[in-house]
């Protein structure tokens, strides 16, 4: 039994659940930044939004790589 497809599916589902659960918090942080541009908390909240975007991008790239590796391993 090959473990790579199960790792791929688990990684994608886990990452998707985490990203969806964090989405609402990021939307409220963005609304706070837009409403309070002069607040001292704005740069800290902006940095957390940027890291969330970087993490989502990295998750997407790793997911695509795992899918390609799974197909390559299965059909190669």
matplotlib code that plots the C-alpha trace (Angstrom):
import matplotlib.pyplot as plt

x = [0.0, 1.4, 1.4, 2.1, -1.5, -2.8, -0.3, -1.2, -4.9, -4.4, -2.1, -4.6, -7.7, -5.9, -4.5, -7.9, -9.6, -7.0, -7.2, -11.0, -11.1, -8.6, -10.3, -12.9, -10.2, -8.1, -11.1, -11.7, -8.1, -8.2, -11.4, -9.7, -6.7, -8.9, -10.9, -8.0, -5.0, -3.3, -3.6, -0.4, -1.9, -2.3, 1.3, 1.2, -2.2, -0.9, 2.1, -0.1, -2.2, 0.9, 2.1, -1.3, -1.0, 2.5, 1.5, -1.5, 0.7, 3.3, 0.5, -0.8, 2.6, 3.4, 0.0, 0.6, 4.0, 2.5, -0.2, 2.4, 4.6, 1.6, 0.7, 4.4, 4.8, 1.6, 1.9, 5.7]
y = [0.0, 3.3, 6.1, 9.1, 9.6, 9.4, 12.0, 14.2, 14.0, 14.5, 17.5, 19.2, 18.6, 19.7, 22.9, 23.7, 23.4, 25.6, 28.3, 28.4, 28.6, 31.5, 33.4, 35.2, 36.4, 37.8, 39.6, 41.3, 42.3, 43.8, 45.7, 47.0, 48.2, 49.9, 51.7, 52.6, 53.4, 55.5, 52.8, 51.3, 47.8, 48.2, 47.2, 44.1, 43.1, 43.8, 41.6, 38.7, 39.1, 39.0, 35.9, 34.2, 35.0, 33.6, 30.5, 29.9, 30.3, 27.9, 25.4, 25.7, 25.1, 22.1, 20.7, 21.0, 19.4, 16.5, 15.9, 15.9, 13.5, 11.2, 11.1, 10.6, 7.8, 6.2, 6.4, 6.6]
z = [0.0, -1.1, 1.5, -0.7, -2.0, 1.6, 2.8, -0.1, 0.6, 4.4, 3.8, 1.4, 3.6, 6.8, 5.2, 3.6, 7.0, 8.7, 6.0, 6.0, 9.8, 9.8, 7.0, 9.2, 11.6, 8.7, 7.3, 10.7, 11.0, 7.5, 8.4, 11.5, 9.5, 7.0, 9.7, 11.9, 9.7, 12.4, 15.2, 16.6, 16.2, 12.4, 11.4, 13.7, 12.2, 8.7, 9.3, 10.4, 7.3, 5.1, 6.8, 6.4, 2.6, 2.5, 4.3, 2.1, -1.0, 0.4, 1.3, -2.3, -3.9, -1.6, -2.4, -6.1, -5.8, -3.8, -6.4, -9.2, -7.3, -6.6, -10.3, -11.3, -8.8, -9.7, -13.5, -13.8]

ax = plt.figure().add_subplot(projection="3d")
ax.plot(x, y, z, "-o")
ax.set_aspect("equal")
plt.show()
